[in-house]
């Protein structure tokens, strides 16, 4: 699939996936093979009609989740970042616009695909300490405010 760079900006959809367990809110992070923890999701391809479709595709590819397995809520959290990628070449030096969605009501447990190293459920405090990249921490903090 080809990355959608029609306007020169990388469009990225990420999910704050959460559940309650023993009275605590837990959040799902994916871990890349590089060791970095991320919010699940990824970049919009030319074949994706919109960012909701992008996120649905990514959740299926990375976690084996189908739209019937969760509820998705669009948010107004959209942040633009410079130079997030050092590879592949088509992404280097481009702006990235990340749109955040909130996903809850899971009816099945996510299962990591071969595209990611692992998945892990964490408390909000653990998540804040796990992020190696400041943009994910910023997005997470904004999403937590939305959740209340």
Helices and strands as residue ranges (DSSP letters): E 10-21, E 24-31, E 37-38, E 41-43, H 51-63, G 67-69, E 71-82, E 95-104, E 118-122, H 124-130, H 134-147
